[in-house]
């Protein structure tokens, strides 16, 4: 509970207490005036309570201002999923704009490293193996020593986690920021209230740092190299695709079945694009999507070029950048294409485009989603409407 303050009109207290606003000030050595002030607050409990609240807020504001001035090293603990990591790049950019002289370090699981590699807003990447249980906890204590040596000023925990918030506390990071969520946030000292209602995941992450004065970033970011672009040029040349061709890339994958438009539909679309627009079709995807790509190819009358399982994420991004159109399900590759500025048609099923849809002010994208009258998002894998 905030307590009211009575102080002498001398020294550093004048930087905090404004007379009759957030406390009472008396002349040094004046016992009678001090007694009068004490009696006043004892008799008027409402005034004492309001002054206490205002004084506490003044101290918090001044402390935050001092912390902000001293921020030189920022740590961001990213989520464990590629799509969410890409959404978090909006926060990275906003922090870099707010603190241009600060160094930013990103802690991610190894499988997500390609999302953040070559990002000019990030000065260092720390990779954390994706393990569970006791092994994960023991690895965490090794991480504590590493983080302690780096002497970060502030850490942002983007997804609530008891173990990770504990590690930040043990690493001695002065300002530990995250969303307030039961015991998972117990070791954080800046707990941000969870937002009410739906908002985009990128904006959800940005919400953790508005108290530091960041501006809203309206794009997420993905970066490729000249080597990646050269690889894409070589791949297209090898498959006899010229710059004058109308190149369409289909990305039929998705991390669960209900997010995937049917293979037969992709096949029919591919044939229609070839017949009506003389398009050159590439079917892309990960190694796990290779079988799906082959099935779509077998259903088509004209044979597309198969790139599924043949690219890294960076090389896939370079191919997207060369395309005249990318058509993809709600997936990481769809967001990569949007981030790189490619024209994108995003196919949504049971997930909410308001929460996990494209995030770019360039509006180089269009979402197609049939309204079947169900609340979104829906994660019922046994839904009869599929």
Steps between C-alpha positions, in 0.01 A plus 500: 500500500632847411581719804472880518824694548581797722842649445713807558529759225864427442720263300413230248145443623400814309567306177225254593244671724289788372341684793129420548506282186667174595614581852542769764814712544588688819772745591819338638502491881141622539348246743166679517456494121599132493243414768232688308581306180486164682164580656366616163576167336376298797168686493460486122564140398368551147753781440777286648406210273492718184834662584653159555380378159630811325837477675536135401420583137751786505774270625412235240506758219836641608646152543376401154650816351835418658483140378412616148799733491727215609379230256799386299451124475164341417413130511193360323384146580310397187224236470577147378297518177620643170188702427503664842873571471431682174219698669746600774726678250259796517594538867870467417475785247298718739758454777787578262326818390440600864851410619724533192823479701397191695608152400223243456554130567240241404469165675325241281477126452732374225221400260393866472841652433443562129214736582735740678832444323631807311251726677689833527306598813647206693860509623523148640312171486509243781370156408329283760447130428137392505484246781246412767487402864803478728747521211351831393512631857868407538587665170322806630746542785787505250308773323474697825878530526525609138233769542652621826837557328333707228348744753175584323303806616157371399352170383169443321334160547258479208312188609429428869734238648578422863843351426611778265385775737695324776812490284472874431468565874803283581697674224456825693335694218367821663182541291313181406191561287218268404126451509336437837392136516469312833821337622665517159571869557599479866866592438425797274511851646313673216177307449289632216127429515378266227300690238124461484360378169667380183799676353770394260781292647758757384309771688478267799879491518529875442271552799779391733711807425256789458580606857853581376368739239537286188294581193274247333687312226268404216711235324682180580839435342694220331839538333679305229850530356636556150609135507140394561382713208770353278386151597144593400621635164692178435198287596273693263751487216547127550124454471474731196302773671566843352444841658222558247307194617202531732637310799259368764620311806256273683586419861246234609651413839372582846591375844169314539258352253201730551714800401575343160290567195435160334765363263237457227410870525863605462530271196191648334625852572843422357353368176267799469789745545697319230207478258370856539814698585779279361650505850810313606415313822739413781379296797706584808519370854714328757632145492181394681297649213680306226239221486217755493666689215544179301133410556388840368731460201350156424150653500592773252477470123808716447802423714624770737855549630548342840710693753363343820786372714761658274544841664599660827260759638727775369510344151124458509469868586722585203270297272196681641668831423528400133136391474216699348260332742523274805196297606539339841315368799527664841862405564849631566591512128190712430617757755854494357360581156300791644802630691707500180239700312380226264136511381328241720163328517469353850254212542351478848286224647437460875753760619435872545659735248447780754738325740747314275437648158741702282651801679619761254393854427604449136176307441673269253270223615141382499338254738240254369293329769155345479261593777338178623347660806750363752688713753868546414755378574380139530735217597253212490687248283193275484268772371220373273523820289846425359 
